[in-house]
Amino acid sequence: MDRDSLRAAMALFDLSDAFTREMLDRRYHALRAKWTPHRYANLTNSPQKYMHMYKKAEAKMKEIEAAYRTLSTWLDAQAPASLGPARQDVRPLSVDSDTSLQPPPMSRESRTPTDDHGAE
């Protein structure tokens, strides 16, 4: 991927040099909502105007998809290999044993007298 295509994709998504996966996804969903072709169905009663806007939106969606793939690939390449593709903010969940999903045990000081049920 060349630097020009990366800059063009960043300009389309209105992102600065330091962006995260969350920022990219947020802008991607906003652009998809704005440029979805079916959005233009109720904006006009003229079939010619509708088809013109529909085709314009289709072309824009293809551009958005290509830019998203470019930026996503770039982010994946920047992520440390140990954390997987562009997921630095997510800690892997260990589900090897049932104890990893259990709440931590209560300390003796945090228990109320009714918690002991006369265990002493």
DSSP file (Angstrom, degrees, kcal/mol; ACC not computed):
  #  RESIDUE AA STRUCTURE BP1 BP2  ACC     N-H-->O    O-->H-N    N-H-->O    O-->H-N    TCO  KAPPA ALPHA  PHI   PSI    X-CA   Y-CA   Z-CA
    1    1 A M              0   0    0      0, 0.0     2,-0.2     0, 0.0     0, 0.0   0.000 360.0 360.0 360.0 132.5    0.0    0.0    0.0
    2    2 A D     >  -     0   0    0      1,-0.1     4,-1.7     4,-0.0     5,-0.1  -0.472 360.0-114.4 -91.8 163.5    1.4    3.3   -1.0
    3    3 A R  H  > S+     0   0    0      1,-0.2     4,-2.5     2,-0.2     5,-0.2   0.831 112.1  57.5 -64.6 -34.9    1.5    6.5    1.1
    4    4 A D  H  > S+     0   0    0      2,-0.2     4,-2.5     1,-0.2    -1,-0.2   0.910 106.8  47.2 -65.7 -42.2   -0.8    8.4   -1.3
    5    5 A S  H  > S+     0   0    0      2,-0.2     4,-2.2     1,-0.2    -1,-0.2   0.873 112.4  51.1 -67.4 -35.0   -3.6    5.9   -1.0
    6    6 A L  H  X S+     0   0    0     -4,-1.7     4,-2.3     2,-0.2    -2,-0.2   0.928 111.9  46.4 -65.5 -45.0   -3.2    5.9    2.8
    7    7 A R  H  X S+     0   0    0     -4,-2.5     4,-2.3     2,-0.2    -2,-0.2   0.896 112.3  50.8 -63.6 -40.9   -3.4    9.7    2.9
    8    8 A A  H  X S+     0   0    0     -4,-2.5     4,-2.2     2,-0.2    -1,-0.2   0.898 111.0  48.5 -64.4 -40.4   -6.4    9.7    0.6
    9    9 A A  H  X S+     0   0    0     -4,-2.2     4,-2.0     2,-0.2    -2,-0.2   0.906 111.5  49.6 -66.0 -41.5   -8.2    7.2    2.8
   10   10 A M  H  X>S+     0   0    0     -4,-2.3     5,-2.6     1,-0.2     4,-0.5   0.882 110.7  50.5 -64.7 -37.4   -7.4    9.2    5.9
   11   11 A A  H ><5S+     0   0    0     -4,-2.3     3,-0.5     3,-0.2    -2,-0.2   0.899 108.7  51.7 -67.1 -40.4   -8.7   12.3    4.2
   12   12 A L  H 3<5S+     0   0    0     -4,-2.2    -2,-0.2     1,-0.2    -1,-0.2   0.904 116.4  40.0 -61.6 -41.1  -12.0   10.5    3.3
   13   13 A F  H 3<5S-     0   0    0     -4,-2.0    -1,-0.2    -5,-0.1    -2,-0.2   0.473 109.1-126.6 -86.8  -2.7  -12.5    9.4    6.9
   14   14 A D  T <<5 +     0   0    0     -3,-0.5     2,-0.3    -4,-0.5    -3,-0.2   0.934  56.4 152.1  56.4  51.1  -11.3   12.8    8.2
   15   15 A L      < -     0   0    0     -5,-2.6    -1,-0.2    -6,-0.1     4,-0.1  -0.838  39.7-134.6-112.9 148.6   -8.7   11.2   10.5
   16   16 A S        -     0   0    0     -2,-0.3     3,-0.1     2,-0.2    -1,-0.0  -0.271  41.0 -89.4 -87.2-177.7   -5.4   12.5   11.7
   17   17 A D  S    S+     0   0    0      1,-0.2     2,-1.0    -2,-0.1    -1,-0.1   0.851 119.0  57.7 -63.7 -34.9   -2.1   10.6   11.7
   18   18 A A  S    S+     0   0    0      2,-0.0     2,-0.3     0, 0.0    -2,-0.2  -0.788  74.8 145.9-101.7  93.7   -2.8    9.1   15.2
   19   19 A F        -     0   0    0     -2,-1.0     2,-0.2    -4,-0.1    -4,-0.0  -0.909  33.7-141.8-127.4 157.5   -6.1    7.3   15.0
   20   20 A T     >  -     0   0    0     -2,-0.3     4,-2.3     1,-0.1     5,-0.2  -0.620  31.5-104.9-110.8 170.3   -7.4    4.1   16.7
   21   21 A R  H  > S+     0   0    0     -2,-0.2     4,-2.8     1,-0.2     5,-0.2   0.879 121.5  55.3 -60.6 -38.6   -9.5    1.3   15.5
   22   22 A E  H  > S+     0   0    0      2,-0.2     4,-2.3     1,-0.2    -1,-0.2   0.919 108.5  46.6 -62.8 -44.4  -12.4    2.8   17.5
   23   23 A M  H  > S+     0   0    0      2,-0.2     4,-2.3     1,-0.2     5,-0.2   0.918 113.5  49.5 -63.5 -43.0  -12.1    6.1   15.7
   24   24 A L  H  X S+     0   0    0     -4,-2.3     4,-2.5     1,-0.2    -2,-0.2   0.930 112.2  47.1 -62.2 -46.8  -11.9    4.4   12.3
   25   25 A D  H  X S+     0   0    0     -4,-2.8     4,-2.4     2,-0.2     5,-0.2   0.891 110.8  52.3 -63.8 -39.1  -15.0    2.2   13.0
   26   26 A R  H  X S+     0   0    0     -4,-2.3     4,-1.9    -5,-0.2    -1,-0.2   0.933 113.3  43.0 -62.5 -46.2  -17.0    5.2   14.3
   27   27 A R  H  X S+     0   0    0     -4,-2.3     4,-2.6     2,-0.2     5,-0.2   0.878 112.0  55.5 -67.3 -37.6  -16.2    7.2   11.1
   28   28 A Y  H  X S+     0   0    0     -4,-2.5     4,-2.4    -5,-0.2    -2,-0.2   0.931 109.7  44.9 -60.4 -47.2  -16.8    4.2    8.9
   29   29 A H  H  X S+     0   0    0     -4,-2.4     4,-2.1     2,-0.2    -1,-0.2   0.870 112.7  51.7 -67.4 -36.1  -20.3    3.6   10.3
   30   30 A A  H  X S+     0   0    0     -4,-1.9     4,-1.9    -5,-0.2    -2,-0.2   0.918 112.1  45.8 -65.9 -42.6  -21.2    7.3   10.1
   31   31 A L  H  X S+     0   0    0     -4,-2.6     4,-2.5     2,-0.2    -2,-0.2   0.885 111.6  52.0 -68.3 -37.9  -20.1    7.4    6.4
   32   32 A R  H  X S+     0   0    0     -4,-2.4     4,-0.8    -5,-0.2    -1,-0.2   0.907 110.1  49.1 -63.8 -40.5  -22.0    4.2    5.6
   33   33 A A  H  < S+     0   0    0     -4,-2.1     3,-0.3     1,-0.2    -1,-0.2   0.882 114.5  45.8 -65.7 -36.7  -25.2    5.7    7.2
   34   34 A K  H  < S+     0   0    0     -4,-1.9    -2,-0.2     1,-0.2    -1,-0.2   0.879 121.2  35.4 -72.9 -37.9  -24.7    8.9    5.2
   35   35 A W  H  < S+     0   0    0     -4,-2.5    26,-0.3    -5,-0.1    -1,-0.2   0.255  74.8 133.7-107.1  12.8  -24.0    7.3    1.9
   36   36 A T    ><  -     0   0    0     -4,-0.8     3,-1.6    -3,-0.3     4,-0.3  -0.469  56.4-135.2 -62.3 129.5  -26.2    4.1    1.9
   37   37 A P  G >  S+     0   0    0      0, 0.0     3,-1.4     0, 0.0    -1,-0.2   0.826  99.7  60.4 -59.6 -34.1  -27.8    4.1   -1.6
   38   38 A H  G >  S+     0   0    0      1,-0.3     3,-1.4     2,-0.2     4,-0.3   0.661  86.1  78.0 -71.2 -13.8  -31.3    3.3   -0.3
   39   39 A R  G X  S+     0   0    0     -3,-1.6     3,-0.6     1,-0.3    -1,-0.3   0.793  87.8  58.8 -61.9 -27.6  -31.3    6.4    1.8
   40   40 A Y  G X> S+     0   0    0     -3,-1.4     3,-0.7    -4,-0.3     4,-0.5   0.447  78.3  91.3 -85.4   0.2  -32.1    8.4   -1.3
   41   41 A A  G <4 S+     0   0    0     -3,-1.4     3,-0.3     1,-0.2    -1,-0.2   0.873  93.8  36.8 -63.9 -37.7  -35.4    6.5   -2.1
   42   42 A N  G <4 S+     0   0    0     -3,-0.6    -1,-0.2    -4,-0.3    -2,-0.1   0.371  97.9  81.1 -98.0   5.1  -37.6    8.9   -0.1
   43   43 A L  T <4 S+     0   0    0     -3,-0.7     2,-0.3     1,-0.2    -1,-0.2   0.710 100.8  17.0 -84.8 -19.1  -35.8   12.2   -1.0
   44   44 A T     <  -     0   0    0     -4,-0.5    -1,-0.2    -3,-0.3     0, 0.0  -0.993  51.5-147.0-150.5 153.9  -37.3   12.7   -4.4
   45   45 A N  S    S+     0   0    0     -2,-0.3    -1,-0.1    -3,-0.1     3,-0.1   0.483  76.1  99.3 -95.4  -5.9  -40.3   11.6   -6.5
   46   46 A S     >  -     0   0    0      1,-0.2     4,-2.5     2,-0.0     5,-0.2  -0.724  61.9-155.9 -86.0 117.7  -38.3   11.9   -9.7
   47   47 A P  H  > S+     0   0    0      0, 0.0     4,-2.6     0, 0.0     5,-0.2   0.856  94.4  53.9 -61.1 -34.0  -36.9    8.6  -10.9
   48   48 A Q  H  > S+     0   0    0      2,-0.2     4,-2.2     1,-0.2     5,-0.1   0.935 111.2  44.0 -66.6 -45.1  -34.1   10.3  -12.8
   49   49 A K  H  > S+     0   0    0      2,-0.2     4,-2.5     1,-0.2     5,-0.2   0.900 113.7  52.0 -65.2 -39.7  -32.9   12.2   -9.7
   50   50 A Y  H  X S+     0   0    0     -4,-2.5     4,-2.8     1,-0.2    -2,-0.2   0.946 111.1  45.8 -62.1 -48.2  -33.2    9.1   -7.6
   51   51 A M  H  X S+     0   0    0     -4,-2.6     4,-2.5     2,-0.2     5,-0.2   0.870 111.4  53.2 -64.8 -36.4  -31.1    7.0   -9.9
   52   52 A H  H  X S+     0   0    0     -4,-2.2     4,-2.0    -5,-0.2    -1,-0.2   0.950 114.5  40.6 -62.0 -48.2  -28.5    9.7  -10.2
   53   53 A M  H  X S+     0   0    0     -4,-2.5     4,-2.7     2,-0.2    -2,-0.2   0.863 113.2  55.5 -69.0 -35.4  -28.2    9.9   -6.4
   54   54 A Y  H  X S+     0   0    0     -4,-2.8     4,-2.4    -5,-0.2    -2,-0.2   0.934 110.6  44.2 -62.0 -46.6  -28.4    6.1   -6.1
   55   55 A K  H  X S+     0   0    0     -4,-2.5     4,-2.2     2,-0.2    -1,-0.2   0.871 113.0  51.7 -67.5 -37.0  -25.5    5.6   -8.5
   56   56 A K  H  X S+     0   0    0     -4,-2.0     4,-2.2    -5,-0.2    -2,-0.2   0.916 111.6  47.5 -64.0 -42.3  -23.5    8.4   -6.8
   57   57 A A  H  X S+     0   0    0     -4,-2.7     4,-2.6     2,-0.2    -2,-0.2   0.878 109.3  53.5 -67.5 -37.8  -24.0    6.8   -3.4
   58   58 A E  H  X S+     0   0    0     -4,-2.4     4,-2.0     2,-0.2    -1,-0.2   0.927 110.3  47.1 -60.9 -44.4  -23.0    3.4   -4.8
   59   59 A A  H  X S+     0   0    0     -4,-2.2     4,-1.9     1,-0.2    -2,-0.2   0.905 112.5  49.6 -63.8 -41.1  -19.8    4.8   -6.1
   60   60 A K  H  X S+     0   0    0     -4,-2.2     4,-2.6     1,-0.2    -2,-0.2   0.886 108.3  53.5 -65.7 -38.7  -19.1    6.6   -2.8
   61   61 A M  H  X S+     0   0    0     -4,-2.6     4,-2.8   -26,-0.3    -1,-0.2   0.897 107.5  50.7 -64.0 -39.7  -19.8    3.3   -0.9
   62   62 A K  H  X S+     0   0    0     -4,-2.0     4,-2.2     2,-0.2    -1,-0.2   0.903 111.5  48.6 -63.1 -40.0  -17.2    1.5   -3.0
   63   63 A E  H  X S+     0   0    0     -4,-1.9     4,-2.4     2,-0.2    -2,-0.2   0.909 112.0  48.9 -64.5 -42.8  -14.7    4.3   -2.2
   64   64 A I  H  X S+     0   0    0     -4,-2.6     4,-2.6     2,-0.2    -2,-0.2   0.919 111.2  49.6 -63.3 -45.2  -15.5    4.1    1.5
   65   65 A E  H  X S+     0   0    0     -4,-2.8     4,-2.4     2,-0.2    -2,-0.2   0.913 112.3  47.4 -61.3 -44.0  -15.2    0.3    1.6
   66   66 A A  H  X S+     0   0    0     -4,-2.2     4,-2.2     2,-0.2    -1,-0.2   0.910 113.2  48.1 -64.9 -42.0  -11.8    0.4   -0.2
   67   67 A A  H  X S+     0   0    0     -4,-2.4     4,-2.7     2,-0.2     5,-0.2   0.893 110.7  51.8 -65.2 -39.8  -10.5    3.2    2.1
   68   68 A Y  H  X S+     0   0    0     -4,-2.6     4,-2.8     2,-0.2     5,-0.2   0.924 109.9  48.7 -63.6 -44.1  -11.7    1.2    5.2
   69   69 A R  H  X S+     0   0    0     -4,-2.4     4,-2.5     2,-0.2     5,-0.2   0.909 111.9  50.1 -61.1 -41.6   -9.8   -1.9    4.0
   70   70 A T  H  X S+     0   0    0     -4,-2.2     4,-2.1     2,-0.2    -2,-0.2   0.948 115.5  41.2 -61.6 -49.8   -6.7    0.2    3.4
   71   71 A L  H  X S+     0   0    0     -4,-2.7     4,-2.5     2,-0.2    -2,-0.2   0.873 114.6  52.1 -68.8 -36.7   -6.8    1.8    6.8
   72   72 A S  H  X S+     0   0    0     -4,-2.8     4,-2.5    -5,-0.2    -1,-0.2   0.916 110.4  48.0 -65.5 -43.2   -7.8   -1.4    8.5
   73   73 A T  H  X S+     0   0    0     -4,-2.5     4,-1.9    -5,-0.2    -2,-0.2   0.906 111.8  50.6 -62.3 -42.0   -4.8   -3.3    6.9
   74   74 A W  H  X S+     0   0    0     -4,-2.1     4,-1.2    -5,-0.2    -2,-0.2   0.915 110.9  48.3 -63.2 -43.1   -2.5   -0.5    7.9
   75   75 A L  H  X S+     0   0    0     -4,-2.5     4,-1.2     1,-0.2    11,-0.4   0.912 109.7  52.7 -63.5 -41.8   -3.7   -0.6   11.5
   76   76 A D  H  < S+     0   0    0     -4,-2.5    10,-0.3     1,-0.2     3,-0.3   0.875 108.1  51.2 -61.4 -37.0   -3.3   -4.4   11.6
   77   77 A A  H  < S+     0   0    0     -4,-1.9    -1,-0.2     1,-0.2    -2,-0.2   0.783 109.6  50.8 -70.4 -26.4    0.3   -4.0   10.4
   78   78 A Q  H  < S+     0   0    0     -4,-1.2    -1,-0.2    -3,-0.4    -2,-0.2   0.688  90.4  97.6 -83.1 -19.8    1.0   -1.5   13.2
   79   79 A A  S  < S-     0   0    0     -4,-1.2     2,-0.1    -3,-0.3     5,-0.1  -0.394  86.1-102.7 -73.4 144.4   -0.4   -3.7   16.0
   80   80 A P    >>  -     0   0    0      0, 0.0     3,-1.1     0, 0.0     4,-0.6  -0.422  27.3-127.7 -63.1 141.0    2.0   -5.7   18.1
   81   81 A A  G >4 S+     0   0    0      1,-0.3     3,-0.6     2,-0.2    -2,-0.1   0.797 104.4  62.9 -63.0 -29.9    1.9   -9.4   17.0
   82   82 A S  G 34 S+     0   0    0      1,-0.2    -1,-0.3     2,-0.1    -3,-0.0   0.772 106.3  43.8 -69.7 -24.8    1.3  -10.6   20.6
   83   83 A L  G <4 S-     0   0    0     -3,-1.1    -1,-0.2     1,-0.3    -2,-0.2   0.503 109.2-124.2 -98.3  -4.2   -2.1   -8.8   20.8
   84   84 A G    X<  -     0   0    0     -3,-0.6     3,-0.8    -4,-0.6     2,-0.5  -0.266  59.8 -15.7  86.1-179.4   -3.4   -9.7   17.4
   85   85 A P  T 3  S-     0   0    0      0, 0.0    -9,-0.2     0, 0.0    -8,-0.1  -0.434 120.8 -37.3 -68.4 113.6   -4.6   -7.4   14.7
   86   86 A A  T 3  S+     0   0    0     -2,-0.5     3,-0.2   -11,-0.4   -65,-0.1   0.758 100.2 120.5  49.8  39.0   -5.3   -3.8   16.0
   87   87 A R    X   +     0   0    0     -3,-0.8     3,-1.2    -7,-0.2    -1,-0.1  -0.255  16.1 134.2-124.5  46.8   -6.7   -4.9   19.3
   88   88 A Q  T 3  S+     0   0    0      1,-0.2    -1,-0.1     3,-0.0    -2,-0.0   0.789  72.4  57.5 -65.3 -26.4   -4.3   -3.2   21.8
   89   89 A D  T 3  S+     0   0    0     -3,-0.2     2,-0.5     2,-0.0    -1,-0.2   0.552  93.8  78.5 -83.3  -7.1   -7.2   -2.0   23.9
   90   90 A V    <   -     0   0    0     -3,-1.2    -3,-0.1    -7,-0.1    -1,-0.0  -0.894  67.6-148.8-110.8 127.6   -8.7   -5.5   24.5
   91   91 A R        -     0   0    0     -2,-0.5    -3,-0.0     1,-0.0    -2,-0.0  -0.790  30.8-111.2 -90.1 131.4   -7.3   -7.9   27.0
   92   92 A P        -     0   0    0      0, 0.0     2,-0.5     0, 0.0    -1,-0.0  -0.359  28.5-129.0 -64.1 140.3   -7.7  -11.5   26.0
   93   93 A L        -     0   0    0     -2,-0.0     2,-0.6     2,-0.0     7,-0.0  -0.782  13.7-144.8 -92.6 128.1  -10.2  -13.4   28.2
   94   94 A S        +     0   0    0     -2,-0.5     3,-0.2     1,-0.1     6,-0.0  -0.831  26.1 167.7 -94.5 120.2   -9.0  -16.7   29.6
   95   95 A V        +     0   0    0     -2,-0.6    -1,-0.1     1,-0.1     3,-0.0  -0.086  37.9 119.0-120.0  33.3  -11.7  -19.3   29.9
   96   96 A D  S    S+     0   0    0      1,-0.1     2,-0.3     2,-0.0    -1,-0.1   0.832  82.8  19.4 -68.5 -32.3   -9.5  -22.3   30.6
   97   97 A S  S >  S-     0   0    0     -3,-0.2     3,-1.1     1,-0.1     4,-0.3  -0.929  78.1-117.0-135.7 160.8  -11.2  -22.9   33.9
   98   98 A D  G >  S+     0   0    0     -2,-0.3     3,-1.2     1,-0.2     4,-0.4   0.738 107.0  71.6 -67.6 -22.3  -14.4  -21.9   35.5
   99   99 A T  G >  S+     0   0    0      1,-0.3     3,-0.8     2,-0.2    -1,-0.2   0.760  84.6  67.0 -68.6 -23.3  -12.6  -20.0   38.2
  100  100 A S  G <  S+     0   0    0     -3,-1.1    -1,-0.3     1,-0.2    -2,-0.2   0.746 104.7  44.3 -68.9 -20.5  -11.6  -17.2   35.7
  101  101 A L  G <  S+     0   0    0     -3,-1.2    -1,-0.2    -4,-0.3    -2,-0.2   0.463  95.2  98.2 -99.6  -3.4  -15.3  -16.3   35.4
  102  102 A Q  S <  S-     0   0    0     -3,-0.8    -3,-0.0    -4,-0.4     0, 0.0  -0.556  81.0-109.1 -83.1 147.6  -16.0  -16.5   39.2
  103  103 A P        -     0   0    0      0, 0.0    -1,-0.1     0, 0.0     3,-0.1  -0.399  46.4 -91.2 -68.5 155.0  -16.1  -13.3   41.3
  104  104 A P        -     0   0    0      0, 0.0     2,-0.0     0, 0.0    -5,-0.0  -0.347  50.1 -96.9 -66.1 149.6  -13.1  -12.9   43.7
  105  105 A P        -     0   0    0      0, 0.0     2,-0.2     0, 0.0    -3,-0.0  -0.335  40.5-109.6 -66.7 148.5  -13.7  -14.4   47.2
  106  106 A M        -     0   0    0     -3,-0.1     2,-0.1     1,-0.1     5,-0.0  -0.541  30.4-121.1 -78.4 142.5  -14.8  -11.9   49.9
  107  107 A S    >>  -     0   0    0     -2,-0.2     4,-0.6     1,-0.1     3,-0.5  -0.387  25.5-108.9 -77.1 163.2  -12.3  -11.1   52.6
  108  108 A R  G >4 S+     0   0    0      1,-0.2     3,-0.7     2,-0.2    -1,-0.1   0.848 118.2  54.6 -60.4 -35.8  -13.1  -11.8   56.2
  109  109 A E  G 34 S+     0   0    0      1,-0.2    -1,-0.2     3,-0.0    -3,-0.0   0.806 104.8  52.6 -71.4 -29.6  -13.4   -8.1   56.9
  110  110 A S  G <4 S+     0   0    0     -3,-0.5    -1,-0.2     2,-0.1    -2,-0.2   0.563  89.7  99.0 -86.1  -6.0  -16.0   -7.5   54.2
  111  111 A R    <<  -     0   0    0     -3,-0.7    -3,-0.0    -4,-0.6    -4,-0.0  -0.486  66.7-137.1 -78.9 148.9  -18.3  -10.2   55.3
  112  112 A T    >>  -     0   0    0     -2,-0.2     3,-1.8     1,-0.1     4,-0.7  -0.643  30.4-104.1 -96.1 162.4  -21.4   -9.5   57.4
  113  113 A P  H >> S+     0   0    0      0, 0.0     4,-0.7     0, 0.0     3,-0.6   0.804 121.5  58.4 -58.3 -27.7  -22.4  -11.6   60.4
  114  114 A T  H 34 S+     0   0    0      1,-0.2    -3,-0.0     2,-0.2     3,-0.0   0.689  94.9  65.4 -76.1 -16.4  -25.1  -13.2   58.3
  115  115 A D  H <4 S+     0   0    0     -3,-1.8    -1,-0.2     1,-0.2    -4,-0.0   0.783  96.6  55.7 -72.8 -26.9  -22.6  -14.4   55.7
  116  116 A D  H X< S-     0   0    0     -4,-0.7     3,-0.5    -3,-0.6    -1,-0.2   0.824  82.5-157.2 -78.6 -30.8  -20.9  -16.8   58.2
  117  117 A H  T 3< S-     0   0    0     -4,-0.7    -3,-0.1     1,-0.2    -2,-0.1   0.849  72.7 -56.3  54.3  37.2  -24.1  -18.7   59.1
  118  118 A G  T 3  S+     0   0    0     -5,-0.4    -1,-0.2     1,-0.1    -4,-0.1   0.846  89.6 153.0  70.3  34.5  -22.4  -19.7   62.4
  119  119 A A    <         0   0    0     -3,-0.5    -1,-0.1     1,-0.2    -2,-0.1   0.550 360.0 360.0 -75.5  -7.4  -19.4  -21.3   60.6
  120  120 A E              0   0    0      0, 0.0    -1,-0.2     0, 0.0    -2,-0.1   0.489 360.0 360.0 -89.7 360.0  -17.0  -20.6   63.6
